[in-house]
Amino acid sequence: MPRRPVSDVDDFVAVCSARLLRTAYLLTGDADVAERLLQGALAKASYAWHRLETQPEPFVRAVLVRKAVAPRRSRPARRRRAVVVLRYVENLSEEETADLVGCSAGTVRREAARELGDLGVDELRRRLVEAAEEVEQIPVHARLAGVDDLVRGIRRRRRAWTAVAGAGACAAAVAAMVLGPGLVSRSAGPRPVLPPPDPSPVLEAPPSLAGYQPRPVLRLDGVDYQYYRGHESLPGSGRLRVALPASRQPQALAWVSPVALDGQIVLSVDGDVVRRDPAGAFDFGVVLSPARPHVVVVRATRPDVSVRLGLAVYRWPQP
């Protein structure tokens, strides 16, 4: 199935993540743990986005519950907390709750009744919602940056393990040919040493970006920023979003819109429009503040089915 546009993931996080954070907080009782749990669940949803149905919220909720309950199945208090949250805050049925928590519908009924006590359902729900409202919300762009980092980590690990598995299969095949059938060692052997992640070094000759050749050095306000990396949108998407992690020094941006494109290019940083320029040019001139993550969006007002948008990121000159 075709992968959904990245904007769908962004919209889902912007609209639903606050509600899901409330669920994660009620499941764990710790704001920091809840945020980490939520970002991990959103990263899994983003990675598997093309396989999800039109509403991915049930998938994320299921991941939250499994992560919050599964490591502590021997502690009934965790399970009871999940039962109450799913029944009286998420308004799930006894069967749906039992399926998520991993118990029978009868257990859900008993746990819910024990927690309800002399309180009415409305009063218990009110107390739970009030408790969840105390959790501090982090900006959406910071949550998106964290999710993007986790998704890149998932992809990197899977590529690395695929390469290791392929190398192991080749070694086994060679050993079988050399030693003959039945003589291949079955010992586990040493653990494979995985290569470190790509540090994305500065390139001396930047690659072509959406049909343009970026300059290796971008001079802004008397500082010669060095080319760091480039990003391209899918053909015809008309929108490119890039989450940039926090950097100790400022970073500079240049954006690309091919000559075949009409209309305007709108550049947004952290949800605020900072530039509007005619399409069909290589523009630059935005410096990002350091020590905080940023979400940069390049959008074409008149997207074309065949062209790509590009974003070049330049970093502070290295010593």
Phi and psi restraints in degrees (value plus and minus 20) as a CYANA .aco file:
   2 PRO   PHI     -88.3   -48.3
   2 PRO   PSI     123.6   163.6
   3 ARG   PHI     -90.8   -50.8
   3 ARG   PSI     117.6   157.6
   4 ARG   PHI     -88.9   -48.9
   4 ARG   PSI     135.4   175.4
   5 PRO   PHI     -80.5   -40.5
   5 PRO   PSI     127.2   167.2
   6 VAL   PHI     -79.0   -39.0
   6 VAL   PSI     -50.8   -10.8
   7 SER   PHI     -80.6   -40.6
   7 SER   PSI     -49.6    -9.6
   8 ASP   PHI     -82.3   -42.3
   8 ASP   PSI     -62.0   -22.0
   9 VAL   PHI     -83.6   -43.6
   9 VAL   PSI     -65.0   -25.0
  10 ASP   PHI     -79.2   -39.2
  10 ASP   PSI     -67.1   -27.1
  11 ASP   PHI     -82.5   -42.5
  11 ASP   PSI     -60.3   -20.3
  12 PHE   PHI     -83.4   -43.4
  12 PHE   PSI     -64.8   -24.8
  13 VAL   PHI     -83.6   -43.6
  13 VAL   PSI     -62.6   -22.6
  14 ALA   PHI     -84.6   -44.6
  14 ALA   PSI     -57.9   -17.9
  15 VAL   PHI    -106.5   -66.5
  15 VAL   PSI     -59.6   -19.6
  16 CYS   PHI    -126.8   -86.8
  16 CYS   PSI     -36.2     3.8
  17 SER   PHI     -88.2   -48.2
  17 SER   PSI     -51.1   -11.1
  18 ALA   PHI     -84.1   -44.1
  18 ALA   PSI     -62.4   -22.4
  19 ARG   PHI     -86.0   -46.0
  19 ARG   PSI     -59.8   -19.8
  20 LEU   PHI     -89.9   -49.9
  20 LEU   PSI     -52.1   -12.1
  21 LEU   PHI     -83.7   -43.7
  21 LEU   PSI     -58.4   -18.4
  22 ARG   PHI     -78.9   -38.9
  22 ARG   PSI     -64.2   -24.2
  23 THR   PHI     -82.7   -42.7
  23 THR   PSI     -65.5   -25.5
  24 ALA   PHI     -82.2   -42.2
  24 ALA   PSI     -58.7   -18.7
  25 TYR   PHI     -87.0   -47.0
  25 TYR   PSI     -62.4   -22.4
  26 LEU   PHI     -86.8   -46.8
  26 LEU   PSI     -50.5   -10.5
  27 LEU   PHI     -92.8   -52.8
  27 LEU   PSI     -53.1   -13.1
  28 THR   PHI    -128.3   -88.3
  28 THR   PSI     -51.2   -11.2
  29 GLY   PHI      56.7    96.7
  29 GLY   PSI      -9.2    30.8
  30 ASP   PHI    -155.8  -115.8
  30 ASP   PSI     104.1   144.1
  31 ALA   PHI     -86.0   -46.0
  31 ALA   PSI     -63.4   -23.4
  32 ASP   PHI     -86.3   -46.3
  32 ASP   PSI     -64.1   -24.1
  33 VAL   PHI     -82.4   -42.4
  33 VAL   PSI     -59.8   -19.8
  34 ALA   PHI     -82.9   -42.9
  34 ALA   PSI     -61.2   -21.2
  35 GLU   PHI     -85.8   -45.8
  35 GLU   PSI     -63.2   -23.2
  36 ARG   PHI     -84.2   -44.2
  36 ARG   PSI     -60.8   -20.8
  37 LEU   PHI     -82.6   -42.6
  37 LEU   PSI     -62.7   -22.7
  38 LEU   PHI     -86.1   -46.1
  38 LEU   PSI     -65.4   -25.4
  39 GLN   PHI     -81.5   -41.5
  39 GLN   PSI     -58.4   -18.4
  40 GLY   PHI     -84.4   -44.4
  40 GLY   PSI     -61.4   -21.4
  41 ALA   PHI     -87.1   -47.1
  41 ALA   PSI     -60.7   -20.7
  42 LEU   PHI     -85.7   -45.7
  42 LEU   PSI     -55.6   -15.6
  43 ALA   PHI     -84.5   -44.5
  43 ALA   PSI     -61.5   -21.5
  44 LYS   PHI     -82.8   -42.8
  44 LYS   PSI     -61.1   -21.1
  45 ALA   PHI     -85.2   -45.2
  45 ALA   PSI     -61.6   -21.6
  46 SER   PHI     -83.9   -43.9
  46 SER   PSI     -60.9   -20.9
  47 TYR   PHI     -85.8   -45.8
  47 TYR   PSI     -55.5   -15.5
  48 ALA   PHI    -123.2   -83.2
  48 ALA   PSI       3.5    43.5
  49 TRP   PHI     -77.7   -37.7
  49 TRP   PSI     -58.4   -18.4
  50 HIS   PHI     -89.3   -49.3
  50 HIS   PSI     -34.7     5.3
  51 ARG   PHI    -118.6   -78.6
  51 ARG   PSI     -29.7    10.3
  52 LEU   PHI    -102.4   -62.4
  52 LEU   PSI     139.5   179.5
  53 GLU   PHI     -98.2   -58.2
  53 GLU   PSI    -194.5  -154.5
  54 THR   PHI     -83.3   -43.3
  54 THR   PSI     -44.0    -4.0
  55 GLN   PHI    -140.3  -100.3
  55 GLN   PSI      83.4   123.4
  56 PRO   PHI    -101.8   -61.8
  56 PRO   PSI     -22.2    17.8
  57 GLU   PHI     -78.9   -38.9
  57 GLU   PSI     -62.6   -22.6
  58 PRO   PHI     -79.0   -39.0
  58 PRO   PSI     -55.1   -15.1
  59 PHE   PHI     -83.2   -43.2
  59 PHE   PSI     -67.4   -27.4
  60 VAL   PHI     -84.3   -44.3
  60 VAL   PSI     -62.3   -22.3
  61 ARG   PHI     -80.9   -40.9
  61 ARG   PSI     -61.1   -21.1
  62 ALA   PHI     -83.5   -43.5
  62 ALA   PSI     -60.6   -20.6
  63 VAL   PHI     -83.5   -43.5
  63 VAL   PSI     -62.4   -22.4
  64 LEU   PHI     -79.2   -39.2
  64 LEU   PSI     -65.9   -25.9
  65 VAL   PHI     -86.5   -46.5
  65 VAL   PSI     -64.1   -24.1
  66 ARG   PHI     -81.5   -41.5
  66 ARG   PSI     -63.5   -23.5
  67 LYS   PHI     -88.3   -48.3
  67 LYS   PSI     -54.7   -14.7
  68 ALA   PHI     -98.2   -58.2
  68 ALA   PSI     -50.0   -10.0
  69 VAL   PHI    -124.0   -84.0
  69 VAL   PSI     -61.7   -21.7
  70 ALA   PHI     -76.3   -36.3
  70 ALA   PSI     -64.2   -24.2
  71 PRO   PHI     -87.9   -47.9
  71 PRO   PSI     -30.9     9.1
  72 ARG   PHI    -148.1  -108.1
  72 ARG   PSI      17.7    57.7
  73 ARG   PHI     -81.1   -41.1
  73 ARG   PSI     -43.7    -3.7
  74 SER   PHI     -98.9   -58.9
  74 SER   PSI     -23.7    16.3
  75 ARG   PHI    -129.4   -89.4
  75 ARG   PSI      82.7   122.7
  76 PRO   PHI     -79.4   -39.4
  76 PRO   PSI     -47.8    -7.8
  77 ALA   PHI     -81.3   -41.3
  77 ALA   PSI     -56.9   -16.9
  78 ARG   PHI     -85.0   -45.0
  78 ARG   PSI     -64.3   -24.3
  79 ARG   PHI     -84.5   -44.5
  79 ARG   PSI     -60.9   -20.9
  80 ARG   PHI     -84.4   -44.4
  80 ARG   PSI     -60.2   -20.2
  81 ARG   PHI     -80.5   -40.5
  81 ARG   PSI     -64.8   -24.8
  82 ALA   PHI     -83.4   -43.4
  82 ALA   PSI     -60.2   -20.2
  83 VAL   PHI     -80.4   -40.4
  83 VAL   PSI     -66.6   -26.6
  84 VAL   PHI     -84.7   -44.7
  84 VAL   PSI     -63.2   -23.2
  85 VAL   PHI     -83.7   -43.7
  85 VAL   PSI     -65.3   -25.3
  86 LEU   PHI     -89.2   -49.2
  86 LEU   PSI     -56.4   -16.4
  87 ARG   PHI     -97.6   -57.6
  87 ARG   PSI     -63.1   -23.1
  88 TYR   PHI    -127.2   -87.2
  88 TYR   PSI     -31.9     8.1
  89 VAL   PHI    -129.3   -89.3
  89 VAL   PSI     -66.5   -26.5
  90 GLU   PHI    -104.4   -64.4
  90 GLU   PSI     -31.1     8.9
  91 ASN   PHI      38.5    78.5
  91 ASN   PSI      19.2    59.2
  92 LEU   PHI    -105.0   -65.0
  92 LEU   PSI     137.6   177.6
  93 SER   PHI     -95.0   -55.0
  93 SER   PSI     149.0   189.0
  94 GLU   PHI     -81.8   -41.8
  94 GLU   PSI     -59.0   -19.0
  95 GLU   PHI     -87.4   -47.4
  95 GLU   PSI     -63.7   -23.7
  96 GLU   PHI     -83.8   -43.8
  96 GLU   PSI     -60.6   -20.6
  97 THR   PHI     -84.6   -44.6
  97 THR   PSI     -64.3   -24.3
  98 ALA   PHI     -80.7   -40.7
  98 ALA   PSI     -59.5   -19.5
  99 ASP   PHI     -84.9   -44.9
  99 ASP   PSI     -59.9   -19.9
 100 LEU   PHI     -93.5   -53.5
 100 LEU   PSI     -61.8   -21.8
 101 VAL   PHI     -98.6   -58.6
 101 VAL   PSI     -47.0    -7.0
 102 GLY   PHI      69.4   109.4
 102 GLY   PSI      24.2    64.2
 103 CYS   PHI    -165.3  -125.3
 103 CYS   PSI    -195.6  -155.6
 104 SER   PHI    -106.5   -66.5
 104 SER   PSI     141.7   181.7
 105 ALA   PHI     -83.6   -43.6
 105 ALA   PSI     -53.0   -13.0
 106 GLY   PHI     -83.8   -43.8
 106 GLY   PSI     -58.9   -18.9
 107 THR   PHI     -84.6   -44.6
 107 THR   PSI     -61.2   -21.2
 108 VAL   PHI     -79.3   -39.3
 108 VAL   PSI     -63.3   -23.3
 109 ARG   PHI     -83.1   -43.1
 109 ARG   PSI     -64.4   -24.4
 110 ARG   PHI     -88.0   -48.0
 110 ARG   PSI     -63.7   -23.7
 111 GLU   PHI     -83.7   -43.7
 111 GLU   PSI     -61.4   -21.4
 112 ALA   PHI     -85.2   -45.2
 112 ALA   PSI     -62.2   -22.2
 113 ALA   PHI     -85.5   -45.5
 113 ALA   PSI     -59.5   -19.5
 114 ARG   PHI     -83.9   -43.9
 114 ARG   PSI     -60.3   -20.3
 115 GLU   PHI     -95.6   -55.6
 115 GLU   PSI     -51.3   -11.3
 116 LEU   PHI     -87.6   -47.6
 116 LEU   PSI     -62.1   -22.1
 117 GLY   PHI      36.7    76.7
 117 GLY   PSI    -152.4  -112.4
 118 ASP   PHI    -107.5   -67.5
 118 ASP   PSI     -24.4    15.6
 119 LEU   PHI     -96.6   -56.6
 119 LEU   PSI     131.2   171.2
 120 GLY   PHI    -100.5   -60.5
 120 GLY   PSI     143.0   183.0
 121 VAL   PHI     -80.5   -40.5
 121 VAL   PSI     -63.0   -23.0
 122 ASP   PHI     -83.1   -43.1
 122 ASP   PSI     -60.0   -20.0
 123 GLU   PHI     -88.3   -48.3
 123 GLU   PSI     -61.3   -21.3
 124 LEU   PHI     -84.0   -44.0
 124 LEU   PSI     -62.9   -22.9
 125 ARG   PHI     -82.7   -42.7
 125 ARG   PSI     -60.9   -20.9
 126 ARG   PHI     -82.0   -42.0
 126 ARG   PSI     -62.7   -22.7
 127 ARG   PHI     -85.7   -45.7
 127 ARG   PSI     -59.7   -19.7
 128 LEU   PHI     -85.3   -45.3
 128 LEU   PSI     -64.9   -24.9
 129 VAL   PHI     -84.3   -44.3
 129 VAL   PSI     -61.0   -21.0
 130 GLU   PHI     -82.7   -42.7
 130 GLU   PSI     -59.6   -19.6
 131 ALA   PHI     -84.6   -44.6
 131 ALA   PSI     -58.1   -18.1
 132 ALA   PHI     -91.4   -51.4
 132 ALA   PSI     -46.5    -6.5
 133 GLU   PHI     -88.5   -48.5
 133 GLU   PSI     -34.8     5.2
 134 GLU   PHI     -99.6   -59.6
 134 GLU   PSI     -35.5     4.5
 135 VAL   PHI     -88.4   -48.4
 135 VAL   PSI     116.4   156.4
 136 GLU   PHI     -99.1   -59.1
 136 GLU   PSI     112.6   152.6
 137 GLN   PHI    -109.4   -69.4
 137 GLN   PSI     109.3   149.3
 138 ILE   PHI    -109.5   -69.5
 138 ILE   PSI     136.8   176.8
 139 PRO   PHI     -79.1   -39.1
 139 PRO   PSI     126.8   166.8
 140 VAL   PHI     -80.6   -40.6
 140 VAL   PSI     -57.9   -17.9
 141 HIS   PHI     -85.0   -45.0
 141 HIS   PSI     -53.5   -13.5
 142 ALA   PHI     -89.7   -49.7
 142 ALA   PSI     -58.4   -18.4
 143 ARG   PHI     -85.5   -45.5
 143 ARG   PSI     -61.1   -21.1
 144 LEU   PHI     -82.1   -42.1
 144 LEU   PSI     -60.7   -20.7
 145 ALA   PHI     -83.2   -43.2
 145 ALA   PSI     -62.1   -22.1
 146 GLY   PHI     -83.6   -43.6
 146 GLY   PSI     -61.1   -21.1
 147 VAL   PHI     -83.7   -43.7
 147 VAL   PSI     -62.5   -22.5
 148 ASP   PHI     -81.6   -41.6
 148 ASP   PSI     -61.7   -21.7
 149 ASP   PHI     -81.4   -41.4
 149 ASP   PSI     -61.4   -21.4
 150 LEU   PHI     -87.4   -47.4
 150 LEU   PSI     -58.7   -18.7
 151 VAL   PHI     -84.3   -44.3
 151 VAL   PSI     -62.9   -22.9
 152 ARG   PHI     -81.6   -41.6
 152 ARG   PSI     -57.3   -17.3
 153 GLY   PHI     -85.0   -45.0
 153 GLY   PSI     -60.4   -20.4
 154 ILE   PHI     -81.5   -41.5
 154 ILE   PSI     -66.4   -26.4
 155 ARG   PHI     -85.6   -45.6
 155 ARG   PSI     -60.1   -20.1
 156 ARG   PHI     -84.0   -44.0
 156 ARG   PSI     -64.3   -24.3
 157 ARG   PHI     -85.2   -45.2
 157 ARG   PSI     -60.6   -20.6
 158 ARG   PHI     -87.7   -47.7
 158 ARG   PSI     -58.1   -18.1
 159 ARG   PHI     -84.0   -44.0
 159 ARG   PSI     -61.9   -21.9
 160 ALA   PHI     -85.1   -45.1
 160 ALA   PSI     -64.6   -24.6
 161 TRP   PHI     -89.4   -49.4
 161 TRP   PSI     -53.2   -13.2
 162 THR   PHI     -83.3   -43.3
 162 THR   PSI     -61.9   -21.9
 163 ALA   PHI     -84.9   -44.9
 163 ALA   PSI     -61.6   -21.6
 164 VAL   PHI     -84.8   -44.8
 164 VAL   PSI     -63.1   -23.1
 165 ALA   PHI     -82.7   -42.7
 165 ALA   PSI     -60.9   -20.9
 166 GLY   PHI     -84.2   -44.2
 166 GLY   PSI     -60.7   -20.7
 167 ALA   PHI     -85.5   -45.5
 167 ALA   PSI     -59.3   -19.3
 168 GLY   PHI     -84.8   -44.8
 168 GLY   PSI     -59.6   -19.6
 169 ALA   PHI     -84.0   -44.0
 169 ALA   PSI     -60.8   -20.8
 170 CYS   PHI     -83.4   -43.4
 170 CYS   PSI     -63.3   -23.3
 171 ALA   PHI     -82.8   -42.8
 171 ALA   PSI     -60.3   -20.3
 172 ALA   PHI     -85.0   -45.0
 172 ALA   PSI     -60.0   -20.0
 173 ALA   PHI     -84.9   -44.9
 173 ALA   PSI     -62.2   -22.2
 174 VAL   PHI     -83.9   -43.9
 174 VAL   PSI     -63.2   -23.2
 175 ALA   PHI     -81.8   -41.8
 175 ALA   PSI     -59.5   -19.5
 176 ALA   PHI     -83.8   -43.8
 176 ALA   PSI     -59.6   -19.6
 177 MET   PHI     -88.3   -48.3
 177 MET   PSI     -56.7   -16.7
 178 VAL   PHI     -98.6   -58.6
 178 VAL   PSI     -65.8   -25.8
 179 LEU   PHI    -108.6   -68.6
 179 LEU   PSI     -40.7    -0.7
 180 GLY   PHI      74.2   114.2
 180 GLY   PSI     147.1   187.1
 181 PRO   PHI     -86.1   -46.1
 181 PRO   PSI     122.7   162.7
 182 GLY   PHI      62.5   102.5
 182 GLY   PSI     -22.1    17.9
 183 LEU   PHI    -129.8   -89.8
 183 LEU   PSI     -16.2    23.8
 184 VAL   PHI     -95.0   -55.0
 184 VAL   PSI     109.5   149.5
 185 SER   PHI     -84.5   -44.5
 185 SER   PSI     118.2   158.2
 186 ARG   PHI    -122.2   -82.2
 186 ARG   PSI     -14.2    25.8
 187 SER   PHI     -88.5   -48.5
 187 SER   PSI     126.4   166.4
 188 ALA   PHI     -85.6   -45.6
 188 ALA   PSI     -55.6   -15.6
 189 GLY   PHI      53.7    93.7
 189 GLY   PSI    -198.1  -158.1
 190 PRO   PHI     -90.3   -50.3
 190 PRO   PSI     133.2   173.2
 191 ARG   PHI     -86.0   -46.0
 191 ARG   PSI     119.7   159.7
 192 PRO   PHI     -87.3   -47.3
 192 PRO   PSI     122.2   162.2
 193 VAL   PHI    -111.8   -71.8
 193 VAL   PSI      93.7   133.7
 194 LEU   PHI    -100.1   -60.1
 194 LEU   PSI     125.2   165.2
 195 PRO   PHI     -88.5   -48.5
 195 PRO   PSI     129.0   169.0
 196 PRO   PHI     -87.7   -47.7
 196 PRO   PSI     136.5   176.5
 197 PRO   PHI     -82.3   -42.3
 197 PRO   PSI     132.0   172.0
 198 ASP   PHI     -84.3   -44.3
 198 ASP   PSI      99.8   139.8
 199 PRO   PHI     -97.2   -57.2
 199 PRO   PSI     -17.6    22.4
 200 SER   PHI      32.0    72.0
 200 SER   PSI      45.9    85.9
 201 PRO   PHI     -89.1   -49.1
 201 PRO   PSI     144.0   184.0
 202 VAL   PHI     -85.6   -45.6
 202 VAL   PSI     113.1   153.1
 203 LEU   PHI    -114.8   -74.8
 203 LEU   PSI     116.3   156.3
 204 GLU   PHI     -91.7   -51.7
 204 GLU   PSI     -57.3   -17.3
 205 ALA   PHI    -142.5  -102.5
 205 ALA   PSI      79.2   119.2
 206 PRO   PHI     -79.0   -39.0
 206 PRO   PSI     121.5   161.5
 207 PRO   PHI     -92.2   -52.2
 207 PRO   PSI     142.4   182.4
 208 SER   PHI     -82.1   -42.1
 208 SER   PSI     120.5   160.5
 209 LEU   PHI    -148.9  -108.9
 209 LEU   PSI      87.9   127.9
 210 ALA   PHI      34.0    74.0
 210 ALA   PSI      18.8    58.8
 211 GLY   PHI      70.5   110.5
 211 GLY   PSI     -21.5    18.5
 212 TYR   PHI    -135.1   -95.1
 212 TYR   PSI     138.5   178.5
 213 GLN   PHI    -125.6   -85.6
 213 GLN   PSI      84.2   124.2
 214 PRO   PHI     -84.2   -44.2
 214 PRO   PSI     128.7   168.7
 215 ARG   PHI     -95.9   -55.9
 215 ARG   PSI     124.7   164.7
 216 PRO   PHI     -88.8   -48.8
 216 PRO   PSI     -46.0    -6.0
 217 VAL   PHI    -149.4  -109.4
 217 VAL   PSI     114.4   154.4
 218 LEU   PHI    -139.4   -99.4
 218 LEU   PSI      96.8   136.8
 219 ARG   PHI    -116.7   -76.7
 219 ARG   PSI      99.6   139.6
 220 LEU   PHI    -157.5  -117.5
 220 LEU   PSI     108.6   148.6
 221 ASP   PHI      33.1    73.1
 221 ASP   PSI      17.8    57.8
 222 GLY   PHI      60.2   100.2
 222 GLY   PSI     -13.7    26.3
 223 VAL   PHI    -134.0   -94.0
 223 VAL   PSI     112.3   152.3
 224 ASP   PHI    -112.3   -72.3
 224 ASP   PSI      74.4   114.4
 225 TYR   PHI     -96.1   -56.1
 225 TYR   PSI     121.5   161.5
 226 GLN   PHI    -121.2   -81.2
 226 GLN   PSI     120.8   160.8
 227 TYR   PHI     -78.8   -38.8
 227 TYR   PSI     113.8   153.8
 228 TYR   PHI    -135.4   -95.4
 228 TYR   PSI     -73.5   -33.5
 229 ARG   PHI    -182.2  -142.2
 229 ARG   PSI     142.1   182.1
 230 GLY   PHI    -146.6  -106.6
 230 GLY   PSI     133.3   173.3
 231 HIS   PHI    -154.2  -114.2
 231 HIS   PSI     123.6   163.6
 232 GLU   PHI    -149.4  -109.4
 232 GLU   PSI     127.3   167.3
 233 SER   PHI    -102.4   -62.4
 233 SER   PSI     147.1   187.1
 234 LEU   PHI     -90.4   -50.4
 234 LEU   PSI     130.9   170.9
 235 PRO   PHI     -78.5   -38.5
 235 PRO   PSI     109.2   149.2
 236 GLY   PHI      60.3   100.3
 236 GLY   PSI     -21.6    18.4
 237 SER   PHI     -91.2   -51.2
 237 SER   PSI     -51.5   -11.5
 238 GLY   PHI      53.2    93.2
 238 GLY   PSI     -12.0    28.0
 239 ARG   PHI    -174.2  -134.2
 239 ARG   PSI     114.7   154.7
 240 LEU   PHI    -151.6  -111.6
 240 LEU   PSI     104.0   144.0
 241 ARG   PHI    -139.0   -99.0
 241 ARG   PSI     112.2   152.2
 242 VAL   PHI    -150.6  -110.6
 242 VAL   PSI     105.7   145.7
 243 ALA   PHI    -116.1   -76.1
 243 ALA   PSI     100.9   140.9
 244 LEU   PHI    -128.4   -88.4
 244 LEU   PSI     103.8   143.8
 245 PRO   PHI     -87.6   -47.6
 245 PRO   PSI     145.1   185.1
 246 ALA   PHI     -81.8   -41.8
 246 ALA   PSI     122.5   162.5
 247 SER   PHI    -147.9  -107.9
 247 SER   PSI     127.2   167.2
 248 ARG   PHI     -86.6   -46.6
 248 ARG   PSI     -49.9    -9.9
 249 GLN   PHI    -137.8   -97.8
 249 GLN   PSI     140.1   180.1
 250 PRO   PHI     -80.9   -40.9
 250 PRO   PSI     133.0   173.0
 251 GLN   PHI    -140.0  -100.0
 251 GLN   PSI     131.3   171.3
 252 ALA   PHI    -136.4   -96.4
 252 ALA   PSI     136.6   176.6
 253 LEU   PHI    -145.4  -105.4
 253 LEU   PSI     126.3   166.3
 254 ALA   PHI    -154.9  -114.9
 254 ALA   PSI     121.1   161.1
 255 TRP   PHI    -147.7  -107.7
 255 TRP   PSI     129.5   169.5
 256 VAL   PHI    -139.9   -99.9
 256 VAL   PSI     111.6   151.6
 257 SER   PHI    -155.4  -115.4
 257 SER   PSI      98.3   138.3
 258 PRO   PHI     -79.9   -39.9
 258 PRO   PSI     138.0   178.0
 259 VAL   PHI     -82.7   -42.7
 259 VAL   PSI     -42.9    -2.9
 260 ALA   PHI     -95.8   -55.8
 260 ALA   PSI     -23.7    16.3
 261 LEU   PHI    -115.7   -75.7
 261 LEU   PSI     116.0   156.0
 262 ASP   PHI    -123.0   -83.0
 262 ASP   PSI     155.7   195.7
 263 GLY   PHI      63.4   103.4
 263 GLY   PSI    -169.0  -129.0
 264 GLN   PHI    -141.6  -101.6
 264 GLN   PSI     139.4   179.4
 265 ILE   PHI    -130.8   -90.8
 265 ILE   PSI     104.0   144.0
 266 VAL   PHI    -127.6   -87.6
 266 VAL   PSI     104.6   144.6
 267 LEU   PHI    -128.5   -88.5
 267 LEU   PSI     104.3   144.3
 268 SER   PHI    -139.8   -99.8
 268 SER   PSI     121.8   161.8
 269 VAL   PHI    -146.3  -106.3
 269 VAL   PSI     100.2   140.2
 270 ASP   PHI      35.4    75.4
 270 ASP   PSI      18.1    58.1
 271 GLY   PHI      68.0   108.0
 271 GLY   PSI     -26.5    13.5
 272 ASP   PHI    -127.0   -87.0
 272 ASP   PSI     111.7   151.7
 273 VAL   PHI     -93.0   -53.0
 273 VAL   PSI     102.9   142.9
 274 VAL   PHI    -132.3   -92.3
 274 VAL   PSI     -40.4    -0.4
 275 ARG   PHI    -168.0  -128.0
 275 ARG   PSI     125.3   165.3
 276 ARG   PHI    -152.9  -112.9
 276 ARG   PSI      99.3   139.3
 277 ASP   PHI    -152.9  -112.9
 277 ASP   PSI     132.8   172.8
 278 PRO   PHI     -80.7   -40.7
 278 PRO   PSI     119.7   159.7
 279 ALA   PHI     -90.4   -50.4
 279 ALA   PSI     140.8   180.8
 280 GLY   PHI      71.7   111.7
 280 GLY   PSI      17.0    57.0
 281 ALA   PHI    -175.6  -135.6
 281 ALA   PSI     149.0   189.0
 282 PHE   PHI    -127.2   -87.2
 282 PHE   PSI      87.6   127.6
 283 ASP   PHI    -132.6   -92.6
 283 ASP   PSI     138.7   178.7
 284 PHE   PHI    -178.1  -138.1
 284 PHE   PSI     152.4   192.4
 285 GLY   PHI     114.3   154.3
 285 GLY   PSI      -8.0    32.0
 286 VAL   PHI    -131.5   -91.5
 286 VAL   PSI     108.3   148.3
 287 VAL   PHI    -131.6   -91.6
 287 VAL   PSI     108.5   148.5
 288 LEU   PHI    -110.8   -70.8
 288 LEU   PSI     121.3   161.3
 289 SER   PHI     -90.3   -50.3
 289 SER   PSI     127.5   167.5
 290 PRO   PHI    -101.9   -61.9
 290 PRO   PSI     156.1   196.1
 291 ALA   PHI      44.0    84.0
 291 ALA   PSI       4.1    44.1
 292 ARG   PHI    -178.6  -138.6
 292 ARG   PSI     128.1   168.1
 293 PRO   PHI     -94.9   -54.9
 293 PRO   PSI     138.0   178.0
 294 HIS   PHI    -156.9  -116.9
 294 HIS   PSI     128.4   168.4
 295 VAL   PHI    -135.8   -95.8
 295 VAL   PSI      97.4   137.4
 296 VAL   PHI    -129.4   -89.4
 296 VAL   PSI     112.0   152.0
 297 VAL   PHI    -144.6  -104.6
 297 VAL   PSI     106.8   146.8
 298 VAL   PHI    -129.3   -89.3
 298 VAL   PSI     102.3   142.3
 299 ARG   PHI    -151.0  -111.0
 299 ARG   PSI     116.1   156.1
 300 ALA   PHI    -116.9   -76.9
 300 ALA   PSI     111.1   151.1
 301 THR   PHI     -94.3   -54.3
 301 THR   PSI     -41.4    -1.4
 302 ARG   PHI    -151.4  -111.4
 302 ARG   PSI      57.7    97.7
 303 PRO   PHI     -85.1   -45.1
 303 PRO   PSI     132.0   172.0
 304 ASP   PHI    -136.9   -96.9
 304 ASP   PSI     125.8   165.8
 305 VAL   PHI     -89.3   -49.3
 305 VAL   PSI     -35.1     4.9
 306 SER   PHI    -132.7   -92.7
 306 SER   PSI     -37.5     2.5
 307 VAL   PHI    -118.7   -78.7
 307 VAL   PSI     140.1   180.1
 308 ARG   PHI    -133.0   -93.0
 308 ARG   PSI     135.6   175.6
 309 LEU   PHI    -123.1   -83.1
 309 LEU   PSI     132.9   172.9
 310 GLY   PHI    -153.8  -113.8
 310 GLY   PSI     133.8   173.8
 311 LEU   PHI    -157.6  -117.6
 311 LEU   PSI     103.2   143.2
 312 ALA   PHI    -124.1   -84.1
 312 ALA   PSI     111.2   151.2
 313 VAL   PHI    -129.7   -89.7
 313 VAL   PSI     108.9   148.9
 314 TYR   PHI    -136.5   -96.5
 314 TYR   PSI     121.0   161.0
 315 ARG   PHI    -135.4   -95.4
 315 ARG   PSI     145.7   185.7
 316 TRP   PHI     -76.0   -36.0
 316 TRP   PSI     120.7   160.7
 317 PRO   PHI     -77.6   -37.6
 317 PRO   PSI     114.0   154.0
 318 GLN   PHI     -99.7   -59.7
 318 GLN   PSI     126.4   166.4
